[in-house]
């Protein structure tokens, strides 16, 4: 058995999840991988090579609670027929539901360099998430980008309201309460030229009934030079906190921070227990 298969099998065993359950978790992230394929990967009969398979490995690292790159770095160089797949960014549909994006103008997303992503989360005294304010610093790699697409998953029975705060306005909006998905275009106040940068801000405000908040995560499809997450608790802080990226314990506090540089595709954030 090769190193990737051994590491995957060990991670699955340690996490205590069956292959069907893993398939369900991946499906929630818009990634379709059959239990048969997962079985082949963990026994070494087959290996992830196609773009969606490689993206599934990134999600598996998050689901199985292993450090980013723990599995993907063991795959080694792809076969010649797929040598470009690992260099190209994963499609947006690999991270977010395709039905929510089908009416969105997403062609500029690959041309926006993520200089900085900053998320500010407010947790109320009732332990529910009240609001999510985000600030993006983006730089155009070519002439033409004029929007940023926002996608959010929620477990609430009601979708949050969206407000454009700085240098943007809301364009097309998709709200799917059945699946708990909100997607929107944030239209810039100007069209960017190559090398030009913009700072935009928006806020998502939850409405009742709000579920108990136990985590916040940000999925990165493309690298970001900087990521800052600040979670503020109005009431009693949680009793334990863990970083999603590597499982590192964080000291509980009224305000939590997760700061990272040169962030690679994958998931970052914090989870906590009360």
PASEBA-1860 file (N, C-alpha, C; in nm, 3 decimals):
! residues 274
1> XXXXXXXX> 0.086/-0.120/0.000/0.000/0.000/0.000/0.089/0.125/0.000 ~ 0.059/0.227/-0.088/0.143/0.346/-0.094/0.115/0.437/0.025 ~ 0.200/0.541/0.037/0.192/0.630/0.153/0.058/0.703/0.160 ~ 0.006/0.748/0.044/-0.121/0.819/0.045/-0.233/0.728/0.095 ~ -0.239/0.605/0.043/-0.344/0.511/0.083/-0.335/0.481/0.232 ~ -0.213/0.462/0.282/-0.196/0.432/0.424/-0.241/0.549/0.511 ~ -0.202/0.670/0.470/-0.238/0.787/0.548/-0.389/0.810/0.546 ~ -0.452/0.791/0.430/-0.596/0.808/0.419/-0.669/0.704/0.504
9> XXXXXXXX> -0.627/0.580/0.495/-0.693/0.474/0.572/-0.679/0.500/0.722 ~ -0.560/0.543/0.765/-0.538/0.572/0.907/-0.626/0.688/0.953 ~ -0.636/0.793/0.870/-0.717/0.910/0.906/-0.864/0.874/0.917 ~ -0.911/0.790/0.825/-1.051/0.747/0.827/-1.079/0.665/0.954 ~ -0.986/0.576/0.986/-1.002/0.493/1.105/-1.004/0.578/1.232 ~ -0.911/0.673/1.240/-0.902/0.759/1.359/-1.025/0.847/1.375 ~ -1.083/0.890/1.263/-1.200/0.978/1.268/-1.327/0.898/1.296 ~ -1.325/0.768/1.266/-1.441/0.684/1.295/-1.558/0.706/1.202
17> XXXXXXXX> -1.532/0.747/1.079/-1.639/0.769/0.982/-1.639/0.660/0.876 ~ -1.757/0.611/0.840/-1.768/0.515/0.732/-1.758/0.584/0.598 ~ -1.739/0.506/0.492/-1.722/0.563/0.359/-1.850/0.633/0.311 ~ -1.965/0.580/0.345/-2.090/0.644/0.305/-2.107/0.779/0.376 ~ -2.065/0.785/0.501/-2.073/0.911/0.575/-1.976/1.014/0.516 ~ -1.857/0.968/0.477/-1.761/1.057/0.411/-1.819/1.110/0.281 ~ -1.885/1.022/0.206/-1.947/1.065/0.080/-2.049/1.176/0.107 ~ -2.128/1.161/0.214/-2.229/1.262/0.248/-2.163/1.396/0.283
25> XXXXXXXX> -2.054/1.391/0.360/-1.983/1.514/0.396/-1.931/1.584/0.270 ~ -1.871/1.507/0.179/-1.818/1.565/0.057/-1.930/1.623/-0.028 ~ -2.043/1.556/-0.031/-2.157/1.603/-0.109/-2.206/1.738/-0.058 ~ -2.199/1.759/0.073/-2.241/1.886/0.131/-2.153/2.001/0.084 ~ -2.031/1.969/0.040/-1.940/2.070/-0.014/-1.947/2.074/-0.166 ~ -2.044/2.006/-0.225/-2.059/2.008/-0.370/-1.963/1.917/-0.443 ~ -1.901/1.822/-0.372/-1.805/1.729/-0.433/-1.865/1.589/-0.434 ~ -1.869/1.527/-0.550/-1.929/1.395/-0.564/-1.820/1.289/-0.579
33> XXXXXXXX> -1.808/1.204/-0.478/-1.713/1.092/-0.481/-1.785/0.970/-0.424 ~ -1.785/0.861/-0.495/-1.858/0.742/-0.451/-1.780/0.667/-0.344 ~ -1.852/0.589/-0.259/-1.782/0.505/-0.161/-1.685/0.408/-0.227 ~ -1.718/0.361/-0.348/-1.628/0.270/-0.420/-1.496/0.338/-0.451 ~ -1.504/0.464/-0.495/-1.382/0.539/-0.525/-1.301/0.562/-0.399 ~ -1.368/0.601/-0.291/-1.299/0.622/-0.164/-1.231/0.493/-0.116 ~ -1.299/0.382/-0.135/-1.241/0.253/-0.099/-1.115/0.225/-0.180 ~ -1.121/0.257/-0.310/-1.005/0.236/-0.395/-0.887/0.322/-0.352
41> XXXXXXXX> -0.916/0.445/-0.309/-0.808/0.533/-0.265/-0.741/0.482/-0.139 ~ -0.820/0.431/-0.044/-0.761/0.390/0.084/-0.695/0.252/0.077 ~ -0.725/0.177/-0.026/-0.659/0.046/-0.042/-0.543/0.051/-0.142 ~ -0.531/0.164/-0.214/-0.423/0.178/-0.310/-0.455/0.125/-0.448 ~ -0.580/0.081/-0.470/-0.617/0.030/-0.603/-0.626/0.142/-0.705 ~ -0.651/0.264/-0.658/-0.658/0.380/-0.747/-0.610/0.502/-0.670 ~ -0.587/0.613/-0.744/-0.538/0.736/-0.682/-0.614/0.856/-0.737 ~ -0.632/0.960/-0.658/-0.696/1.082/-0.708/-0.604/1.150/-0.810
49> XXXXXXXX> -0.658/1.181/-0.928/-0.578/1.247/-1.030/-0.653/1.361/-1.097 ~ -0.781/1.342/-1.121/-0.857/1.448/-1.188/-0.877/1.566/-1.094 ~ -0.910/1.682/-1.154/-0.921/1.804/-1.075/-1.019/1.791/-0.959 ~ -1.140/1.735/-0.985/-1.239/1.723/-0.878/-1.194/1.624/-0.771 ~ -1.119/1.522/-0.812/-1.068/1.425/-0.714/-0.964/1.490/-0.624 ~ -0.877/1.574/-0.683/-0.776/1.643/-0.604/-0.842/1.741/-0.507 ~ -0.951/1.805/-0.552/-1.021/1.896/-0.463/-1.090/1.820/-0.351 ~ -1.138/1.698/-0.383/-1.201/1.615/-0.280/-1.101/1.583/-0.169
57> XXXXXXXX> -0.974/1.564/-0.206/-0.871/1.534/-0.106/-0.854/1.652/-0.011 ~ -0.860/1.776/-0.064/-0.851/1.895/0.020/-0.964/1.896/0.123 ~ -1.085/1.863/0.077/-1.199/1.859/0.168/-1.185/1.743/0.268 ~ -1.132/1.630/0.223/-1.114/1.516/0.313/-1.021/1.552/0.429 ~ -0.917/1.631/0.400/-0.826/1.673/0.507/-0.901/1.749/0.614 ~ -0.996/1.833/0.571/-1.077/1.910/0.667/-1.174/1.820/0.742 ~ -1.243/1.732/0.669/-1.343/1.644/0.730/-1.278/1.547/0.828 ~ -1.161/1.496/0.792/-1.093/1.397/0.875/-1.006/1.461/0.983
65> XXXXXXXX> -1.006/1.596/0.985/-0.936/1.672/1.089/-0.787/1.642/1.094 ~ -0.725/1.643/0.974/-0.580/1.631/0.965/-0.527/1.763/0.909 ~ -0.400/1.796/0.930/-0.345/1.924/0.884/-0.356/1.939/0.732 ~ -0.372/2.062/0.682/-0.375/2.085/0.538/-0.249/2.031/0.471 ~ -0.264/1.957/0.362/-0.151/1.899/0.291/-0.111/1.763/0.340 ~ -0.168/1.718/0.453/-0.130/1.589/0.512/-0.151/1.475/0.412 ~ -0.258/1.483/0.335/-0.287/1.379/0.236/-0.240/1.418/0.097 ~ -0.271/1.540/0.054/-0.242/1.581/-0.083/-0.093/1.581/-0.114
73> XXXXXXXX> -0.011/1.612/-0.013/0.133/1.614/-0.037/0.192/1.475/-0.059 ~ 0.116/1.372/-0.023/0.164/1.234/-0.041/0.131/1.178/-0.179 ~ 0.057/1.254/-0.258/0.018/1.204/-0.390/0.133/1.205/-0.489 ~ 0.230/1.294/-0.467/0.343/1.302/-0.559/0.301/1.364/-0.691 ~ 0.392/1.363/-0.789/0.360/1.424/-0.918/0.247/1.349/-0.987 ~ 0.154/1.421/-1.049/0.047/1.354/-1.123/0.102/1.289/-1.248 ~ 0.029/1.196/-1.304/0.070/1.132/-1.428/0.074/1.234/-1.540 ~ 0.153/1.212/-1.646/0.168/1.309/-1.753/0.037/1.359/-1.811
81> XXXXXXXX> -0.064/1.271/-1.824/-0.188/1.316/-1.886/-0.261/1.417/-1.799 ~ -0.226/1.427/-1.675/-0.295/1.522/-1.588/-0.200/1.624/-1.526 ~ -0.085/1.649/-1.594/0.018/1.731/-1.530/-0.025/1.874/-1.504 ~ -0.126/1.924/-1.579/-0.169/2.062/-1.558/-0.280/2.073/-1.454 ~ -0.341/1.961/-1.418/-0.459/1.969/-1.333/-0.429/2.025/-1.195 ~ -0.317/1.993/-1.139/-0.288/2.035/-1.003/-0.245/2.181/-0.996 ~ -0.206/2.237/-1.113/-0.166/2.377/-1.115/-0.286/2.468/-1.136 ~ -0.387/2.417/-1.204/-0.505/2.499/-1.232/-0.592/2.506/-1.108
89> XXXXXXXX> -0.656/2.623/-1.083/-0.746/2.632/-0.967/-0.868/2.545/-0.985 ~ -0.919/2.494/-0.876/-1.042/2.414/-0.881/-1.157/2.504/-0.925 ~ -1.253/2.450/-1.000/-1.369/2.532/-1.037/-1.450/2.570/-0.914 ~ -1.524/2.679/-0.924/-1.603/2.725/-0.811/-1.705/2.620/-0.769 ~ -1.755/2.542/-0.865/-1.854/2.440/-0.833/-1.797/2.327/-0.748 ~ -1.661/2.317/-0.740/-1.600/2.216/-0.655/-1.611/2.254/-0.507 ~ -1.633/2.383/-0.480/-1.645/2.432/-0.344/-1.788/2.465/-0.307 ~ -1.865/2.518/-0.403/-1.998/2.568/-0.372/-2.100/2.510/-0.468
97> XXXXXXXX> -2.226/2.497/-0.426/-2.329/2.433/-0.509/-2.341/2.499/-0.646 ~ -2.338/2.416/-0.748/-2.340/2.468/-0.885/-2.470/2.542/-0.916 ~ -2.582/2.494/-0.857/-2.710/2.558/-0.887/-2.714/2.703/-0.839 ~ -2.636/2.734/-0.734/-2.635/2.869/-0.681/-2.550/2.963/-0.766 ~ -2.463/2.905/-0.849/-2.371/2.985/-0.928/-2.412/2.998/-1.074 ~ -2.511/2.919/-1.118/-2.539/2.912/-1.260/-2.584/3.045/-1.321 ~ -2.644/3.132/-1.241/-2.687/3.263/-1.292/-2.589/3.375/-1.257 ~ -2.477/3.338/-1.196/-2.378/3.439/-1.156/-2.272/3.457/-1.264
105> XXXXXXXX> -2.217/3.577/-1.271/-2.103/3.604/-1.359/-1.975/3.575/-1.280 ~ -1.917/3.457/-1.304/-1.802/3.413/-1.224/-1.670/3.417/-1.300 ~ -1.671/3.465/-1.425/-1.550/3.455/-1.508/-1.433/3.536/-1.455 ~ -1.462/3.639/-1.371/-1.352/3.723/-1.322/-1.289/3.669/-1.195 ~ -1.348/3.567/-1.135/-1.299/3.523/-1.004/-1.153/3.478/-1.009 ~ -1.114/3.407/-1.113/-0.976/3.359/-1.125/-0.878/3.474/-1.149 ~ -0.929/3.589/-1.191/-0.841/3.702/-1.224/-0.827/3.801/-1.109 ~ -0.881/3.768/-0.992/-0.871/3.854/-0.875/-0.775/3.793/-0.773
113> XXXXXXXX> -0.663/3.859/-0.752/-0.563/3.812/-0.656/-0.612/3.846/-0.516 ~ -0.616/3.746/-0.429/-0.660/3.766/-0.291/-0.544/3.822/-0.209 ~ -0.539/3.954/-0.196/-0.433/4.017/-0.118/-0.461/3.999/0.031 ~ -0.586/4.020/0.071/-0.622/4.006/0.212/-0.769/3.969/0.224 ~ -0.797/3.875/0.314/-0.934/3.836/0.347/-0.948/3.850/0.498 ~ -1.043/3.933/0.541/-1.062/3.956/0.684/-1.209/3.933/0.719 ~ -1.232/3.845/0.816/-1.368/3.812/0.859/-1.386/3.849/1.006 ~ -1.497/3.916/1.035/-1.529/3.957/1.172/-1.666/3.899/1.209
121> XXXXXXXX> -1.665/3.808/1.306/-1.786/3.735/1.344/-1.831/3.779/1.482 ~ -1.959/3.809/1.496/-2.015/3.852/1.623/-2.110/3.746/1.678 ~ -2.078/3.694/1.797/-2.160/3.593/1.864/-2.234/3.658/1.981 ~ -2.365/3.643/1.983/-2.446/3.707/2.087/-2.438/3.638/2.221 ~ -2.495/3.701/2.323/-2.496/3.644/2.458/-2.574/3.513/2.463 ~ -2.664/3.492/2.364/-2.740/3.367/2.358/-2.665/3.257/2.283 ~ -2.537/3.283/2.250/-2.448/3.186/2.186/-2.485/3.158/2.041 ~ -2.554/3.248/1.977/-2.585/3.235/1.834/-2.507/3.339/1.756
129> XXXXXXXX> -2.479/3.308/1.629/-2.406/3.400/1.542/-2.498/3.513/1.498 ~ -2.460/3.637/1.531/-2.544/3.752/1.496/-2.509/3.808/1.360 ~ -2.378/3.824/1.332/-2.341/3.885/1.205/-2.202/3.840/1.161 ~ -2.179/3.851/1.030/-2.050/3.819/0.969/-2.013/3.936/0.878 ~ -1.909/4.009/0.915/-1.863/4.120/0.831/-1.731/4.081/0.766 ~ -1.722/4.100/0.635/-1.603/4.059/0.562/-1.544/4.176/0.485 ~ -1.412/4.179/0.483/-1.336/4.282/0.410/-1.238/4.212/0.318 ~ -1.247/4.240/0.188/-1.155/4.182/0.091/-1.069/4.291/0.029
137> XXXXXXXX> -0.940/4.263/0.016/-0.849/4.347/-0.062/-0.811/4.264/-0.184 ~ -0.853/4.311/-0.301/-0.837/4.234/-0.424/-0.756/4.312/-0.526 ~ -0.677/4.241/-0.606/-0.598/4.304/-0.711/-0.624/4.232/-0.843 ~ -0.645/4.308/-0.949/-0.678/4.249/-1.080/-0.552/4.204/-1.153 ~ -0.556/4.082/-1.206/-0.442/4.030/-1.283/-0.458/4.059/-1.432 ~ -0.572/4.118/-1.470/-0.596/4.158/-1.609/-0.703/4.267/-1.609 ~ -0.723/4.331/-1.722/-0.827/4.433/-1.733/-0.966/4.370/-1.729 ~ -1.060/4.431/-1.655/-1.198/4.388/-1.666/-1.274/4.346/-1.544
145> XXXXXXXX> -1.209/4.293/-1.437/-1.288/4.247/-1.321/-1.376/4.359/-1.266 ~ -1.503/4.325/-1.241/-1.596/4.426/-1.191/-1.688/4.374/-1.082 ~ -1.660/4.251/-1.030/-1.748/4.196/-0.926/-1.678/4.085/-0.850 ~ -1.736/4.056/-0.732/-1.689/3.949/-0.644/-1.812/3.868/-0.606 ~ -1.803/3.736/-0.615/-1.917/3.649/-0.585/-1.904/3.594/-0.444 ~ -2.010/3.612/-0.366/-2.015/3.566/-0.226/-2.108/3.446/-0.218 ~ -2.065/3.340/-0.150/-2.149/3.223/-0.128/-2.142/3.186/0.020 ~ -2.259/3.160/0.080/-2.263/3.125/0.222/-2.356/3.007/0.245
153> XXXXXXXX> -2.309/2.912/0.327/-2.392/2.802/0.375/-2.435/2.833/0.517 ~ -2.557/2.799/0.552/-2.603/2.820/0.689/-2.693/2.705/0.732 ~ -2.690/2.676/0.862/-2.779/2.574/0.918/-2.906/2.637/0.975 ~ -2.915/2.768/0.965/-3.033/2.837/1.017/-3.155/2.808/0.930 ~ -3.273/2.818/0.991/-3.397/2.800/0.915/-3.433/2.925/0.835 ~ -3.358/3.031/0.855/-3.380/3.155/0.780/-3.246/3.206/0.729 ~ -3.240/3.246/0.603/-3.116/3.296/0.546/-3.085/3.437/0.600 ~ -2.957/3.471/0.610/-2.921/3.604/0.659/-2.953/3.712/0.556
161> XXXXXXXX> -2.960/3.834/0.601/-2.974/3.948/0.510/-2.835/3.998/0.474 ~ -2.819/4.044/0.350/-2.689/4.086/0.298/-2.687/4.237/0.281 ~ -2.579/4.301/0.327/-2.562/4.445/0.309/-2.425/4.472/0.246 ~ -2.423/4.553/0.142/-2.297/4.599/0.083/-2.254/4.723/0.160 ~ -2.130/4.723/0.211/-2.085/4.831/0.299/-1.987/4.928/0.235 ~ -1.899/4.880/0.147/-1.794/4.967/0.097/-1.755/4.931/-0.046 ~ -1.755/5.029/-0.133/-1.705/5.020/-0.271/-1.773/4.911/-0.354 ~ -1.898/4.877/-0.319/-1.969/4.774/-0.395/-2.119/4.787/-0.372
169> XXXXXXXX> -2.196/4.720/-0.457/-2.340/4.711/-0.439/-2.384/4.571/-0.479 ~ -2.501/4.531/-0.433/-2.548/4.395/-0.458/-2.604/4.384/-0.599 ~ -2.557/4.282/-0.672/-2.608/4.253/-0.806/-2.707/4.138/-0.799 ~ -2.682/4.035/-0.878/-2.771/3.919/-0.876/-2.761/3.846/-0.741 ~ -2.877/3.799/-0.694/-2.885/3.735/-0.563/-2.964/3.606/-0.575 ~ -2.910/3.498/-0.519/-2.976/3.367/-0.517/-2.994/3.327/-0.372 ~ -3.118/3.299/-0.331/-3.148/3.258/-0.194/-3.222/3.124/-0.197 ~ -3.160/3.021/-0.146/-3.218/2.887/-0.143/-3.231/2.844/0.002
177> XXXXXXXX> -3.347/2.872/0.062/-3.367/2.839/0.203/-3.371/2.689/0.227 ~ -3.419/2.613/0.130/-3.427/2.467/0.145/-3.290/2.407/0.169 ~ -3.189/2.456/0.096/-3.054/2.403/0.109/-2.965/2.491/0.197 ~ -3.019/2.602/0.246/-2.941/2.690/0.332/-2.825/2.757/0.261 ~ -2.850/2.803/0.137/-2.743/2.862/0.056/-2.785/3.002/0.011 ~ -2.693/3.096/0.026/-2.710/3.231/-0.026/-2.590/3.263/-0.114 ~ -2.616/3.312/-0.235/-2.509/3.352/-0.326/-2.543/3.489/-0.383 ~ -2.442/3.573/-0.400/-2.468/3.710/-0.449/-2.346/3.764/-0.520
185> XXXXXXXX> -2.371/3.852/-0.615/-2.265/3.928/-0.680/-2.249/4.061/-0.607 ~ -2.128/4.096/-0.572/-2.098/4.229/-0.520/-2.031/4.307/-0.633 ~ -2.104/4.402/-0.690/-2.056/4.479/-0.804/-1.966/4.592/-0.757 ~ -1.844/4.599/-0.810/-1.751/4.704/-0.771/-1.802/4.840/-0.817 ~ -1.752/4.945/-0.753/-1.792/5.079/-0.795/-1.718/5.125/-0.920 ~ -1.629/5.040/-0.971/-1.558/5.070/-1.096/-1.503/4.940/-1.153 ~ -1.475/4.940/-1.281/-1.410/4.826/-1.346/-1.261/4.837/-1.323 ~ -1.198/4.728/-1.283/-1.055/4.732/-1.250/-0.968/4.710/-1.374
193> XXXXXXXX> -0.859/4.785/-1.380/-0.756/4.762/-1.480/-0.651/4.667/-1.423 ~ -0.571/4.608/-1.509/-0.466/4.517/-1.463/-0.376/4.586/-1.363 ~ -0.353/4.522/-1.248/-0.268/4.577/-1.144/-0.339/4.668/-1.047 ~ -0.465/4.704/-1.076/-0.540/4.792/-0.987/-0.601/4.710/-0.872 ~ -0.609/4.771/-0.756/-0.664/4.703/-0.638/-0.789/4.773/-0.589 ~ -0.867/4.700/-0.509/-0.989/4.755/-0.451/-1.012/4.692/-0.315 ~ -1.070/4.769/-0.224/-1.112/4.720/-0.093/-1.264/4.720/-0.090 ~ -1.324/4.605/-0.065/-1.470/4.598/-0.056/-1.508/4.538/0.079
201> XXXXXXXX> -1.625/4.574/0.127/-1.676/4.519/0.253/-1.824/4.487/0.238 ~ -1.865/4.378/0.302/-2.008/4.344/0.307/-2.037/4.278/0.441 ~ -2.165/4.269/0.474/-2.206/4.210/0.601/-2.327/4.121/0.582 ~ -2.325/4.008/0.649/-2.439/3.917/0.654/-2.494/3.919/0.797 ~ -2.621/3.949/0.811/-2.683/3.958/0.943/-2.788/3.848/0.956 ~ -2.771/3.762/1.056/-2.864/3.652/1.078/-2.996/3.702/1.137 ~ -3.102/3.632/1.103/-3.233/3.661/1.160/-3.282/3.539/1.236 ~ -3.371/3.559/1.332/-3.422/3.448/1.413/-3.512/3.358/1.327
209> XXXXXXXX> -3.514/3.227/1.358/-3.443/3.160/1.467/-3.299/3.128/1.427 ~ -3.205/3.159/1.517/-3.064/3.138/1.490/-3.016/3.013/1.564 ~ -2.942/2.924/1.498/-2.893/2.803/1.565/-2.774/2.835/1.655 ~ -2.743/2.746/1.746/-2.626/2.759/1.832/-2.501/2.765/1.745 ~ -2.414/2.862/1.770/-2.290/2.877/1.693/-2.179/2.796/1.757 ~ -2.114/2.710/1.679/-2.005/2.628/1.730/-1.881/2.633/1.642 ~ -1.886/2.710/1.529/-1.770/2.716/1.441/-1.788/2.828/1.339 ~ -1.677/2.868/1.280/-1.680/2.955/1.163/-1.568/2.909/1.071
217> XXXXXXXX> -1.599/2.890/0.945/-1.497/2.846/0.852/-1.503/2.927/0.722 ~ -1.387/2.943/0.662/-1.372/3.012/0.534/-1.304/2.915/0.438 ~ -1.368/2.890/0.324/-1.310/2.803/0.223/-1.234/2.887/0.121 ~ -1.110/2.849/0.097/-1.024/2.919/0.001/-1.010/2.834/-0.125 ~ -1.060/2.885/-0.235/-1.043/2.816/-0.364/-0.909/2.852/-0.425 ~ -0.865/2.974/-0.402/-0.738/3.024/-0.452/-0.654/3.073/-0.334 ~ -0.522/3.081/-0.351/-0.438/3.127/-0.240/-0.471/3.271/-0.200 ~ -0.441/3.304/-0.075/-0.456/3.440/-0.024/-0.328/3.477/0.048
225> XXXXXXXX> -0.285/3.600/0.031/-0.161/3.642/0.094/-0.177/3.659/0.245 ~ -0.299/3.694/0.286/-0.324/3.716/0.429/-0.467/3.678/0.463 ~ -0.483/3.616/0.580/-0.618/3.589/0.631/-0.624/3.625/0.778 ~ -0.729/3.699/0.814/-0.753/3.736/0.954/-0.898/3.702/0.988 ~ -0.916/3.623/1.093/-1.049/3.592/1.145/-1.056/3.640/1.290 ~ -1.157/3.721/1.320/-1.179/3.767/1.457/-1.322/3.729/1.498 ~ -1.333/3.651/1.604/-1.464/3.610/1.656/-1.481/3.674/1.793 ~ -1.588/3.753/1.809/-1.613/3.824/1.933/-1.738/3.770/2.000
233> XXXXXXXX> -1.728/3.736/2.129/-1.839/3.681/2.206/-1.894/3.789/2.300 ~ -2.023/3.817/2.289/-2.085/3.917/2.376/-2.107/3.865/2.517 ~ -2.133/3.736/2.529/-2.156/3.676/2.660/-2.036/3.597/2.707 ~ -2.062/3.489/2.777/-1.955/3.403/2.829/-1.881/3.337/2.714 ~ -1.748/3.340/2.711/-1.673/3.277/2.602/-1.682/3.125/2.609 ~ -1.649/3.055/2.501/-1.655/2.909/2.501/-1.550/2.850/2.594 ~ -1.567/2.722/2.625/-1.474/2.657/2.718/-1.353/2.599/2.647 ~ -1.365/2.569/2.518/-1.252/2.517/2.442/-1.262/2.563/2.297
241> XXXXXXXX> -1.146/2.586/2.235/-1.139/2.638/2.098/-1.029/2.563/2.023 ~ -1.055/2.532/1.895/-0.958/2.461/1.812/-0.950/2.525/1.674 ~ -0.829/2.535/1.620/-0.812/2.581/1.482/-0.850/2.470/1.386 ~ -0.927/2.502/1.283/-0.966/2.402/1.185/-0.848/2.358/1.099 ~ -0.753/2.448/1.075/-0.644/2.419/0.983/-0.557/2.303/1.029 ~ -0.525/2.298/1.158/-0.432/2.195/1.204/-0.472/2.130/1.337 ~ -0.590/2.166/1.389/-0.635/2.106/1.514/-0.568/2.162/1.637 ~ -0.494/2.271/1.625/-0.425/2.331/1.739/-0.526/2.393/1.836
249> XXXXXXXX> -0.504/2.369/1.965/-0.591/2.427/2.067/-0.560/2.577/2.081 ~ -0.665/2.655/2.102/-0.653/2.800/2.120/-0.711/2.834/2.257 ~ -0.645/2.924/2.328/-0.694/2.963/2.460/-0.828/3.036/2.447 ~ -0.932/2.990/2.518/-1.062/3.058/2.512/-1.050/3.202/2.558 ~ -1.125/3.289/2.493/-1.120/3.431/2.525/-1.246/3.499/2.474 ~ -1.269/3.620/2.519/-1.384/3.698/2.471/-1.370/3.731/2.323 ~ -1.245/3.741/2.277/-1.216/3.766/2.136/-1.113/3.665/2.088 ~ -1.145/3.592/1.981/-1.056/3.492/1.926/-0.998/3.542/1.794
257> XXXXXXXX> -0.871/3.507/1.769/-0.805/3.546/1.644/-0.744/3.425/1.576 ~ -0.757/3.422/1.443/-0.686/3.324/1.360/-0.622/3.405/1.248 ~ -0.490/3.416/1.249/-0.417/3.497/1.151/-0.321/3.407/1.075 ~ -0.319/3.418/0.943/-0.232/3.334/0.861/-0.183/3.411/0.739 ~ -0.061/3.380/0.695/-0.004/3.437/0.574/0.017/3.327/0.471 ~ 0.013/3.366/0.344/0.032/3.271/0.234/-0.060/3.150/0.249 ~ -0.188/3.177/0.260/-0.288/3.072/0.278/-0.310/2.999/0.147 ~ -0.306/2.867/0.152/-0.326/2.785/0.034/-0.471/2.736/0.026
265> XXXXXXXX> -0.516/2.688/-0.092/-0.654/2.640/-0.104/-0.689/2.537/0.005 ~ -0.808/2.550/0.058/-0.851/2.462/0.166/-0.945/2.536/0.259 ~ -0.946/2.497/0.384/-1.038/2.554/0.482/-0.962/2.605/0.603 ~ -0.996/2.726/0.648/-0.943/2.779/0.773/-1.059/2.825/0.859 ~ -1.034/2.842/0.986/-1.137/2.890/1.076/-1.117/2.836/1.216 ~ -1.222/2.848/1.297/-1.219/2.805/1.436/-1.346/2.729/1.470 ~ -1.333/2.631/1.559/-1.452/2.567/1.615/-1.438/2.571/1.766 ~ -1.551/2.574/1.833/-1.549/2.586/1.978/-1.664/2.508/2.041
273> XX> -1.652/2.484/2.169/-1.759/2.416/2.244/-1.789/2.499/2.368 ~ -1.915/2.490/2.412/-1.962/2.572/2.524/-1.957/2.492/2.655
END
